Amino acid sequence: MPFSVRKDFPSSSPRPQRIAFDNFEVDLRSGELRKNGSRIRLQAQPFQLLALLLANSGEVVTRDEICRDLWPADTFVDFEHSLAAAVNKIREALGESADDPRYIETLPKRGYRFIGKIRPDAPVVIAVAEPQRHQGSAEVRAAVEAIRPDAATAVAAPSARLRLSRVAIGAGAAALILLAVGAAAWLRAKRSALPATSQKSLIQLTDFADSAVSPALSPDGRILTFIRGPGTFMSTGQIYAKLLPDGEPVQLTHDHFVKMGPQFSPDGSTVAYTVFASDKFNTWMVPVLGGEPRLMFPNTEGLTWIDSGHLVFSEFVSGIHMAVVTSTSTRDQLRYVYVPPRERGMAHRSALSADHKWVLAVEMDNGGWLPCRLVPFDGSSAGRAVGPQGAACTNVAWSPDQAWMYFSSNAGGRFHIWRQRFPDGEPQQVTSGATEEEGIAVAPDGASLITSVGLNQSTVWVRDEKGERQISSEGYAEFPKFSRDGKKLYYIAYRHGVSGQSPNGEIWVADLESGRRERLVPDILVSDYDVSPDGTGIVFSTTDGENRSRLWLASLNFGFPPRQFASAVNEDQPRWDSAGYIYFRAAEGTLNFLYRMRPDGSERVRVLPDPIFDIQGISPDGGLAIVAQGKGQTGRILATPLDGGTPVIVCQGYCETQWTADGKSFSVIMDTTVGTETLVAPVSPSKNLPSLPAEGIAYSADMHSIRGAKVVDGAILWGPKPGLSATLHQDVHRNLYRVALQ
């Protein structure tokens, strides 16, 4: 974009190097933003935009000018969403909001303007606009262009949760990310050939720089409610309401709770939603016209109304076993509609048909989504799977006339909207393309539905003496694990979607010295894994099309081809100990137990008498197992002696744990009231654990009270070498669209 030089700076001034304002400094040469001397992470495109606005301080830079200069014509991106996301990231880095801007002013439908005060202590050349803006400052333009890196180097911000193992207590939410292409890239994608996803059939309803999910419509279809937050299952964020089609979104809640599933009351005056807090699911309600939220129903999730006096919802039967139930509005006449067969089964969401005879249920087992289920409302049978067979299903809805069942399903690798004629038609795909669509709110006239449109991505990063650098580049990556010597990093990459919803991915390994990456066990998709202590073997679990889990062993030095362990039951979550034993979770009827065997499959034995939900790890000496066992709604994390001693409570509720490779330290990652925090503390040689609180860790203060503890913000995987760690970098951006149905 052309500029002209401000008259109080001679045109022969040298190329600008630094621009300073308040306690911030922008270094154009290094491409870094600093606050009080400390570097603040800012992606390449937002940094370039910030430099552009600074170069025109006090003047409006129009959207067209930004597009021409920062998004070349041959770049295939959704400019509107990419620009909004870039501005939002700048504001996050500068610590301001759009409602109270101190530096970046938005001029609706025009552009943006930097309104902060430039400090004189950093000599710069400042460019501003002239009416035509057709002549430019070569110096300033060169400085801006100099910081434009190749698109492949752009990265996302650090995540709030590092998933060390496939452990899902209750409803552990997975962080989601949207790529820069955004929704409009999907609209323009030529391979999206279905009429229901043509550009004319889509109307955008929200335009947030962050994310809007979980749509629901009032009974008359005039008001839309949703969560402004990142997660399509559970999400941090606030409940909003919007008068359709063009009303401004109004924030209804103002709290830090994790939420899910907003739904309108029959008269449309109230929104009920699920809150996950203190390891419990409760239903709250908030007036649409404003007012304080209040607790409506304890121990309920996914509540919907049948009529003003009767409800359908999910509740825990015991432990994390969750069923669909119905009752009156005072919880009288409670009756089970559908109870998943296994004790780790969870029926999270449901939708009642118009004739009140059938229920569509969304369920999870072993931490992964199953196909959706159609069950009779009278509870007379367990019903049958519906929608795309063998695929994960996360949302359901009915057409008003009960002719169609709708699903969010990942058949084919990405989540799209599907439908099926009731009761036994063939599944049909409604939406398609490069994005994913989750959440379904069908309009009262049945002519359209509203869904959340976005894409997901995650990358693994390493920090060592060389600094921080990106390791993964394949799809959505998580579950990093260091080799015992710290020279390699393993992870799982999912080509489409998020692991909690697409449970099988590829195992990759990166050599941290050379940077070389390679895929292990090609052509086999895994759900979990662990590497042997000597680094020569890898044990992993797979999930077949019928959701059965099987264990495999593969050689990393090509000593033998991958082989499956013979078993007639579900087995997963494998973990090695230092002596070479493989520990794993095995099903016995509807329960799961901790088992152990040799790599050749011999000496198979149950090692704990009580059932478990999940296994996180085995201590380096093989004396302790970190497992999740039931208590209350969502369980707790225990360090259980394998010789039959008394278990130690590590966490009340859910946390992620790990011993360092030398066994001298123990780390805990936990979501607290102040955000996600990571604890690392020295262990007692006699106990293999730090000095934990008697009732385990429940709050941030508990972490800080542990002797010798170091507590840091965010989720960190500590490596076996000093200064070596790994993190996940994530971002999110989704918006709500109305999809016309044909």
C-alpha positions in Angstrom: 0.0 0.0 0.0 1.4 3.4 -1.0 2.4 5.9 1.8 3.7 9.4 2.0 6.3 10.7 4.5 5.1 13.0 7.3 6.4 16.5 6.6 8.3 16.8 9.9 10.5 13.9 8.9 12.8 14.3 6.0 12.3 11.8 3.2 15.9 10.9 3.3 15.5 9.5 6.9 17.0 6.0 7.3 14.8 2.9 7.3 12.9 2.8 10.6 14.1 0.2 13.1 12.0 0.6 16.2 8.7 2.2 17.2 7.9 2.8 20.9 4.6 3.6 22.6 3.7 3.4 26.3 5.7 0.5 27.6 5.7 -1.3 24.3 8.4 -1.4 21.6 8.1 -2.8 18.1 11.3 -3.9 16.5 10.7 -3.9 12.7 14.1 -5.5 11.9 13.6 -8.5 14.2 9.8 -8.7 13.8 9.4 -8.6 17.6 6.9 -6.9 20.0 8.2 -6.3 23.5 6.7 -5.0 26.7 9.0 -3.6 29.3 11.8 -5.5 27.5 10.0 -8.9 27.5 9.0 -10.4 24.2 5.3 -10.9 23.6 4.3 -13.6 21.1 2.6 -12.2 18.0 2.1 -14.0 14.8 3.6 -12.7 11.6 0.4 -11.4 10.0 -0.8 -9.5 13.1 2.7 -8.1 13.6 2.8 -6.9 10.0 -0.6 -5.3 10.4 0.5 -3.6 13.7 3.5 -2.2 11.9 1.3 -0.9 9.1 -1.0 0.9 11.6 2.0 2.3 13.5 3.5 3.6 10.2 0.2 5.6 9.7 -0.3 6.6 13.4 -3.4 8.7 13.8 -4.7 8.1 10.3 -7.3 5.6 9.1 -6.0 2.7 7.1 -8.9 1.3 5.1 -9.8 -2.3 4.8 -9.2 -2.2 1.1 -5.7 -0.8 1.6 -4.9 -3.4 4.2 -6.2 -6.1 1.8 -4.1 -4.9 -1.1 -0.9 -4.6 1.0 -1.1 -7.6 3.4 -3.3 -10.0 1.5 -2.1 -10.1 -2.1 -4.8 -10.8 -4.8 -3.5 -14.3 -5.4 -3.7 -15.3 -1.8 -6.7 -17.7 -1.2 -8.0 -16.6 2.3 -11.1 -15.3 3.8 -9.9 -11.7 4.2 -12.7 -10.5 6.5 -12.2 -13.2 9.0 -8.4 -13.2 8.7 -8.3 -9.4 9.3 -10.6 -9.6 12.3 -8.5 -12.4 13.8 -5.3 -10.4 13.2 -6.7 -7.3 14.9 -8.0 -9.5 17.8 -4.5 -11.0 18.3 -3.0 -7.5 18.3 -5.4 -6.4 21.0 -4.7 -9.5 23.1 -1.0 -8.8 22.9 -1.5 -5.2 23.9 -3.9 -6.0 26.6 -6.9 -4.1 25.3 -10.4 -4.9 24.1 -12.5 -3.7 21.2 -15.0 -2.2 23.7 -12.3 -0.1 25.4 -9.5 0.5 22.9 -6.3 2.3 23.9 -4.3 1.6 20.8 -6.3 0.2 17.9 -9.5 2.0 17.0 -12.1 0.3 14.8 -14.0 2.4 12.3 -16.9 0.2 11.3 -16.9 -0.7 7.6 -14.0 1.6 7.0 -10.8 0.3 8.6 -8.5 0.8 11.6 -6.4 3.5 13.2 -3.6 3.5 15.7 -4.6 6.0 18.5 -1.8 5.5 21.0 1.0 8.0 21.6 4.3 7.3 19.9 7.2 7.8 22.3 10.1 9.9 21.0 12.8 7.7 22.5 12.8 5.4 19.6 13.8 7.2 16.3 11.3 6.2 13.6 9.9 7.3 10.3 6.1 7.6 10.6 4.0 7.6 7.5 0.5 8.9 7.2 -2.1 9.1 4.6 -2.6 11.8 2.0 -6.0 12.1 0.4 -5.0 10.0 -2.7 -2.6 7.7 -1.0 -1.0 6.9 -4.3 2.6 8.1 -3.6 4.5 6.3 -0.9 7.5 6.3 1.3 9.9 3.7 0.0 11.6 3.6 3.4 8.5 2.8 5.4 7.1 0.5 2.7 10.4 -1.4 2.7 10.4 -1.7 6.5 6.9 -3.1 6.5 7.6 -5.5 3.6 10.8 -6.6 5.3 8.9 -8.1 8.2 6.5 -10.1 6.0 7.7 -13.7 6.3 6.6 -16.6 4.2 3.1 -17.8 5.1 4.5 -21.2 6.2 6.2 -19.6 9.2 3.1 -18.2 10.8 2.2 -20.0 14.1 -0.6 -20.0 16.6 -0.6 -18.9 20.2 0.1 -21.3 23.1 -2.8 -23.5 24.2 -4.4 -23.7 27.6 -4.2 -27.5 27.8 -1.4 -29.9 26.9 -2.9 -33.4 26.4 -0.2 -35.8 27.6 -2.3 -38.9 27.4 -5.7 -39.9 26.2 -7.6 -39.5 29.5 -11.1 -38.2 29.6 -12.6 -37.8 33.0 -16.2 -36.8 32.7 -16.3 -34.4 29.8 -12.8 -33.1 29.5 -12.9 -30.5 26.8 -10.5 -30.5 23.9 -9.2 -27.2 22.6 -10.1 -26.4 19.0 -8.4 -24.2 16.4 -9.5 -22.6 13.2 -7.1 -22.0 10.2 -6.9 -18.6 8.5 -8.9 -19.7 5.5 -12.1 -19.3 7.6 -15.7 -19.8 6.5 -15.5 -18.0 3.2 -12.8 -20.3 1.9 -15.3 -23.1 2.3 -18.0 -21.1 0.4 -15.6 -20.6 -2.5 -14.2 -24.1 -2.5 -14.9 -25.7 -5.9 -15.0 -29.2 -4.4 -18.0 -28.4 -2.3 -20.6 -29.4 -4.9 -23.6 -30.1 -2.8 -26.4 -27.6 -3.4 -26.9 -27.2 0.4 -23.5 -25.6 0.7 -23.6 -23.3 -2.2 -22.9 -19.6 -1.5 -26.5 -18.7 -2.0 -27.7 -21.2 0.6 -25.5 -19.7 3.4 -26.1 -16.6 5.5 -23.5 -15.5 8.1 -25.1 -14.6 11.4 -22.2 -13.8 13.6 -18.9 -12.1 12.8 -16.6 -12.5 15.8 -12.8 -12.4 15.6 -12.8 -15.3 18.1 -15.5 -18.0 18.1 -19.3 -18.7 18.3 -20.5 -22.2 19.0 -23.5 -24.2 20.3 -26.4 -22.4 18.5 -30.0 -22.7 19.7 -33.2 -21.0 18.5 -36.2 -19.7 20.4 -39.5 -21.5 19.8 -40.6 -18.9 17.3 -37.2 -18.8 15.6 -36.7 -15.1 16.1 -33.9 -15.2 18.7 -30.6 -17.0 18.5 -28.6 -18.0 21.6 -25.0 -19.4 21.6 -21.7 -19.5 23.4 -19.0 -17.1 22.5 -16.1 -19.4 23.1 -13.8 -21.9 21.5 -15.2 -25.4 22.2 -17.9 -27.1 20.3 -18.5 -29.6 23.2 -17.8 -27.7 26.4 -16.3 -24.2 26.3 -15.1 -21.3 28.3 -16.9 -18.1 27.3 -20.2 -16.4 27.7 -23.9 -17.0 26.7 -25.1 -14.5 24.1 -28.5 -13.8 22.5 -29.1 -12.2 19.1 -32.4 -11.0 17.5 -32.5 -12.4 14.0 -31.6 -11.5 11.3 -29.5 -8.4 12.1 -29.7 -7.7 15.8 -26.5 -7.0 17.8 -25.4 -9.9 20.0 -26.1 -9.2 23.7 -24.0 -10.8 26.4 -26.2 -12.6 29.1 -23.5 -14.1 31.4 -20.4 -12.6 32.9 -18.4 -15.4 34.7 -15.5 -17.8 34.3 -17.5 -21.0 34.2 -17.1 -23.7 31.5 -20.5 -24.0 29.7 -22.3 -26.1 27.1 -25.7 -26.6 25.4 -27.8 -23.4 25.8 -31.5 -24.0 25.2 -34.6 -21.8 25.3 -37.5 -22.3 27.6 -40.9 -23.0 26.0 -42.0 -19.4 26.3 -38.6 -18.1 25.0 -38.0 -15.9 28.0 -35.1 -17.9 29.5 -32.0 -19.7 28.4 -30.9 -22.8 30.3 -27.3 -24.0 29.9 -25.0 -26.5 31.5 -22.1 -25.4 33.8 -19.1 -27.6 34.6 -17.6 -26.4 37.8 -16.0 -28.1 40.9 -16.2 -31.4 39.0 -20.0 -31.2 38.7 -22.5 -30.7 35.8 -25.3 -28.4 36.8 -28.0 -26.5 34.8 -28.3 -22.8 35.2 -30.7 -20.4 33.6 -30.5 -16.7 32.7 -33.3 -14.3 31.5 -33.0 -13.3 27.8 -34.0 -9.7 28.7 -31.3 -9.4 31.3 -30.8 -10.5 34.9 -28.6 -12.6 37.1 -28.1 -16.3 36.2 -29.3 -18.8 38.8 -29.0 -22.5 39.5 -31.9 -24.4 38.1 -31.1 -28.2 38.4 -28.1 -29.9 40.0 -26.5 -32.9 38.4 -27.9 -32.3 35.0 -26.4 -31.8 31.5 -27.9 -31.0 28.1 -31.4 -30.1 29.6 -34.3 -29.5 27.2 -38.0 -28.9 27.8 -40.7 -31.3 26.6 -43.3 -28.7 27.8 -43.4 -26.2 30.6 -43.6 -29.0 33.2 -41.5 -31.8 31.8 -37.8 -32.1 30.9 -35.3 -34.4 29.2 -31.7 -34.2 30.4 -28.6 -36.3 31.1 -27.3 -37.1 34.6 -24.7 -39.3 36.3 -25.9 -42.7 37.4 -22.6 -43.4 39.2 -19.0 -42.4 38.7 -18.9 -41.1 35.2 -21.7 -43.3 33.9 -24.2 -40.9 32.4 -27.7 -41.6 31.2 -30.6 -39.8 29.4 -33.5 -39.3 31.8 -36.8 -37.5 32.0 -38.7 -36.0 34.9 -41.1 -33.2 35.8 -39.7 -29.7 36.4 -39.5 -30.5 40.1 -37.5 -33.7 39.4 -40.5 -35.9 40.3 -41.4 -39.0 38.2 -37.7 -39.4 37.1 -37.3 -42.2 34.6 -34.3 -43.6 32.7 -34.7 -43.3 28.9 -31.3 -44.7 27.8 -28.4 -46.0 29.9 -25.1 -46.7 28.0 -24.1 -50.4 28.6 -20.6 -49.7 29.9 -19.6 -47.9 33.1 -17.5 -45.4 31.1 -20.4 -44.7 28.7 -21.8 -41.2 28.7 -24.9 -40.0 27.0 -24.3 -36.3 26.8 -27.0 -34.8 24.6 -30.4 -35.8 23.4 -33.3 -34.5 21.2 -36.9 -35.6 21.6 -39.1 -36.2 18.5 -42.2 -34.2 17.8 -44.5 -37.1 18.7 -42.6 -37.6 22.0 -42.0 -41.3 21.1 -38.3 -41.2 20.1 -35.0 -39.7 21.3 -31.8 -39.1 19.4 -28.9 -39.5 21.8 -25.2 -38.4 21.6 -22.9 -40.7 23.5 -19.3 -41.2 24.3 -17.4 -44.3 25.4 -13.7 -44.6 26.6 -13.4 -40.9 26.0 -14.3 -41.0 22.3 -17.5 -40.1 20.5 -19.7 -42.9 19.1 -22.3 -42.9 16.3 -25.6 -41.3 17.4 -28.4 -43.5 18.7 -32.1 -43.6 18.1 -33.9 -45.0 21.2 -37.6 -45.2 22.2 -38.6 -42.5 24.7 -40.4 -45.1 26.9 -37.0 -46.8 27.6 -38.2 -50.1 26.3 -35.0 -50.9 24.4 -31.4 -49.6 23.8 -32.4 -48.7 20.2 -29.9 -48.6 17.4 -27.1 -46.5 15.8 -28.2 -44.0 13.2 -26.4 -41.6 10.9 -23.2 -42.4 9.1 -22.1 -45.8 10.5 -18.9 -46.1 12.5 -18.4 -42.3 12.6 -18.3 -40.0 15.6 -21.5 -37.9 16.1 -21.5 -34.9 18.4 -24.8 -33.1 17.8 -28.4 -34.2 16.9 -31.7 -32.5 16.0 -35.1 -33.3 14.4 -36.9 -31.5 11.7 -40.2 -30.0 13.0 -42.3 -32.6 11.1 -40.1 -35.5 12.3 -39.4 -36.4 8.7 -35.6 -35.9 9.1 -32.9 -36.7 11.8 -29.9 -34.4 11.7 -26.3 -35.1 12.8 -22.9 -33.5 13.2 -20.7 -36.4 12.0 -17.1 -36.9 11.1 -17.7 -39.5 8.4 -15.0 -39.0 5.8 -12.6 -37.3 8.3 -14.2 -33.9 8.9 -17.3 -32.9 10.8 -20.2 -32.0 8.6 -24.0 -31.9 8.8 -25.7 -35.1 7.7 -29.4 -36.0 7.7 -31.4 -39.3 7.5 -35.0 -39.9 6.7 -36.9 -41.2 9.8 -36.9 -44.0 10.7 -34.6 -45.9 8.4 -33.5 -43.9 5.4 -30.0 -43.7 4.1 -27.7 -41.0 5.5 -27.3 -38.0 3.3 -24.5 -35.3 3.5 -25.9 -31.8 3.8 -22.7 -29.7 4.1 -19.2 -30.3 2.8 -16.0 -28.6 2.0 -12.7 -27.6 3.8 -14.3 -26.4 7.0 -16.1 -28.3 9.8 -19.7 -27.7 10.9 -20.8 -28.6 14.4 -24.0 -27.7 16.4 -27.5 -27.9 14.9 -30.4 -25.6 15.5 -33.3 -26.4 13.0 -35.6 -23.4 12.2 -39.3 -23.9 13.3 -40.3 -23.9 9.6 -37.8 -26.6 8.8 -36.4 -24.7 5.9 -33.0 -24.0 7.3 -30.6 -24.8 10.2 -27.9 -22.9 12.0 -24.5 -24.4 12.7 -21.0 -23.3 13.8 -18.5 -23.2 10.9 -14.7 -23.6 11.4 -11.5 -25.6 11.1 -9.1 -27.1 13.6 -5.3 -27.1 13.9 -2.7 -27.6 16.6 1.1 -27.7 16.5 3.7 -29.1 18.9 6.5 -26.7 19.9 9.8 -27.3 21.8 11.8 -25.0 23.9 15.5 -25.7 24.7 18.8 -23.8 24.7 18.2 -22.9 21.1 14.9 -21.1 21.9 11.4 -22.1 21.0 10.6 -23.7 17.6 7.7 -25.5 15.9 8.1 -29.3 15.6 4.9 -30.6 14.0 3.3 -29.4 10.7 0.9 -32.3 9.9 -2.8 -31.6 10.7 -3.9 -31.4 14.3 -1.1 -32.6 16.6 -1.1 -33.5 20.3 0.0 -36.1 22.9 3.8 -35.2 22.7 6.2 -37.5 24.5 10.0 -37.1 24.9 12.4 -40.0 24.4 14.3 -41.0 27.6 17.4 -39.2 26.4 15.6 -36.1 25.3 16.8 -36.3 21.7 13.5 -37.2 20.1 9.9 -36.0 20.5 6.9 -38.2 19.5 3.4 -37.1 18.9 0.1 -38.0 17.2 -1.1 -36.0 14.2 -4.7 -36.1 13.0 -5.3 -35.3 9.4 -8.8 -33.9 10.0 -10.4 -32.7 13.2 -9.6 -32.9 16.9 -8.5 -36.1 18.7 -11.4 -36.3 21.1 -13.7 -36.4 18.1 -11.5 -38.2 15.5 -9.9 -40.8 17.8 -7.3 -42.2 15.4 -4.2 -40.5 14.1 -0.6 -41.1 12.9 2.4 -41.5 15.2 5.3 -39.1 14.2 8.7 -38.7 15.6 11.0 -35.7 15.3 14.8 -35.7 15.8 15.3 -32.5 17.9 18.9 -32.1 16.7 18.5 -32.5 13.0 14.9 -31.4 12.8 14.0 -34.5 10.6 10.5 -35.9 11.1 9.2 -39.2 10.0 5.9 -41.2 10.4 6.1 -44.4 12.4 4.0 -47.5 11.7 2.7 -46.2 8.3 -0.9 -47.0 7.3 -2.0 -47.7 10.9 -4.0 -45.1 12.7 -3.6 -45.1 16.5 -5.6 -43.9 19.5 -2.8 -44.0 22.1 0.9 -45.1 22.4 4.0 -45.4 24.4 7.7 -45.9 23.6 9.8 -48.6 25.3 12.5 -47.5 27.8 15.3 -48.4 25.3 13.6 -46.6 22.4 13.4 -49.8 20.2 9.7 -50.6 20.4 6.4 -48.9 20.5 3.1 -50.2 21.9 -0.1 -48.6 20.6 -3.9 -49.0 20.6 -6.2 -48.8 17.6 -9.9 -48.4 17.3 -11.8 -50.2 14.6 -15.0 -49.3 12.8 -17.1 -51.0 15.6 -15.3 -48.9 18.3 -13.3 -51.9 19.6 -9.9 -51.2 21.0 -6.9 -53.4 20.3 -3.2 -53.4 21.4 -0.3 -53.6 18.9 3.5 -53.8 19.2 5.9 -52.5 16.6 9.7 -52.5 16.3 11.4 -49.1 15.7 14.5 -50.7 14.3 12.6 -52.9 11.8 13.1 -56.1 13.9 9.6 -57.3 13.1 6.4 -56.1 11.5 3.6 -54.6 13.7 1.7 -57.4 15.4 -1.6 -57.3 17.3 -2.0 -58.8 20.8 -4.6 -61.5 20.8 -7.6 -60.6 23.0 -11.3 -60.9 22.9 -11.9 -57.7 25.0 -11.3 -54.0 24.6 -7.7 -53.0 25.5 -6.1 -49.6 25.3 -4.0 -46.9 27.0 -0.7 -48.8 27.0 2.2 -47.7 29.2 5.7 -49.2 29.7 7.6 -49.4 32.9 11.4 -49.4 33.3 11.5 -53.1 33.7 9.9 -53.6 30.2 6.4 -54.6 31.3 3.4 -53.2 29.4 0.5 -51.9 31.5 -2.8 -51.3 29.9 -6.6 -50.9 30.5 -8.7 -53.9 29.8 -12.5 -54.4 29.8 -14.2 -57.0 32.0 -17.9 -56.8 31.2 -19.0 -53.2 31.7 -15.9 -52.3 33.9 -12.2 -51.6 33.2 -9.2 -52.8 35.1 -5.4 -52.2 35.1 -3.5 -55.1 33.5 0.1 -56.0 32.9 2.0 -58.3 30.5 5.3 -58.9 28.9 6.0 -57.6 25.3 5.4 -61.1 24.0 2.0 -61.2 25.6 2.9 -63.6 28.4 2.4 -63.1 32.2 -0.9 -61.3 31.5 -2.4 -60.4 34.9 -4.7 -57.9 36.5 -2.6 -55.8 38.9 -5.3 -53.8 40.8 -8.4 -55.3 42.3 -10.6 -52.2 41.9 -11.9 -51.0 38.5 -10.4 -47.8 37.0 -11.6 -45.2 34.5 -8.2 -44.4 32.9 -4.4 -44.9 33.3 -2.0 -42.0 33.0 1.4 -43.5 33.8 3.6 -45.9 35.7 6.4 -44.6 38.0 10.0 -45.2 36.8 10.5 -47.9 39.4 7.3 -49.6 38.5 5.9 -49.2 42.1 3.0 -46.7 41.4 0.3 -46.4 38.8 -1.4 -43.1 38.2 -5.1 -44.0 37.5 -8.5 -42.3 37.6 -11.0 -44.0 39.8 -14.6 -43.1 40.6 -15.8 -40.9 43.4 -18.7 -38.5 43.0 -19.5 -37.3 39.5 -16.2 -37.3 37.7 -13.7 -39.3 39.7 -10.2 -38.4 41.0 -6.6 -39.1 40.1 -4.8 -41.5 42.4 -1.2 -42.8 42.8 -1.9 -46.4 43.6 0.9 -48.7 44.9 1.0 -51.9 42.8 2.0 -53.9 45.8 -1.4 -53.3 47.5 -0.6 -50.2 49.6 -2.9 -47.3 50.3 -3.5 -45.0 47.3 -2.5 -41.3 47.5 -4.9 -38.7 46.1 -3.1 -36.6 43.5 -6.0 -34.5 42.3 -9.6 -34.0 43.2 -11.3 -34.2 39.8 -9.2 -34.2 36.6 -5.5 -33.4 36.1 -2.7 -34.7 33.9 0.5 -36.1 35.5 4.0 -37.2 34.5 7.3 -38.2 36.0 10.4 -36.8 34.4 12.6 -39.4 32.7 15.1 -39.5 35.6 12.3 -40.0 38.1 13.4 -37.1 40.3 10.5 -34.8 39.6 6.7 -35.1 39.1 4.5 -32.7 37.2 0.8 -31.9 37.3 -1.3 -30.0 34.8 -4.6 -28.7 36.1 -7.3 -26.2 35.2 -7.8 -24.0 38.2 -9.8 -20.8 38.9 -6.9 -18.7 37.6 -6.5 -20.8 34.4 -4.4 -23.7 33.4 -1.3 -24.2 35.5 1.6 -26.7 35.5 3.3 -27.8 38.7 6.7 -29.5 38.8 8.1 -30.6 42.2 10.9 -32.9 43.4 9.8 -36.4 44.6 10.5 -38.1 47.8 12.8 -41.1 47.0 10.8 -43.3 49.4 7.4 -42.4 47.9 8.2 -41.4 44.3 5.8 -38.4 44.8 6.1 -34.9 46.1 4.6 -34.0 49.4 1.0 -33.6 48.2 -1.9 -32.2 50.3 -3.8 -34.9 52.2 -6.9 -34.6 50.0 -5.0 -34.0 46.8 -4.7 -30.9 44.6 -8.0 -29.1 44.0 -7.0 -25.4 43.8 -4.1 -23.2 42.6 -3.2 -22.6 46.2 -2.7 -26.3 46.7 -0.1 -26.3 44.0 1.8 -23.4 45.5 1.8 -25.0 48.9 3.8 -28.1 47.9 7.4 -28.1 49.1 9.9 -27.2 46.4 7.2 -26.7 43.8 7.5 -24.6 40.7 4.2 -23.5 39.3 4.0 -21.9 35.8 1.0 -20.6 33.7 -0.1 -22.8 30.9 0.4 -26.4 30.1 4.0 -27.6 29.9 5.5 -31.0 29.2 8.9 -31.1 31.0 11.7 -32.9 29.2 14.4 -35.1 30.6 17.1 -32.4 30.2 17.3 -29.0 32.0 15.5 -26.3 30.0 13.8 -28.8 27.7 10.0 -28.6 27.4 7.2 -28.9 24.9 3.9 -27.1 24.5 0.9 -27.1 22.1 0.1 -23.9 20.2 -3.5 -23.4 19.4 -6.0 -20.8 18.2 -9.7 -20.7 17.5 -12.1 -18.9 15.2 -15.7 -20.0 14.4 -18.9 -18.3 13.4 -22.5 -19.2 13.0 -24.2 -19.6 9.6 -27.7 -20.3 8.5 -27.8 -23.2 6.0 -30.8 -23.4 3.7 -32.2 -26.9 3.4 -33.6 -28.5 0.2 
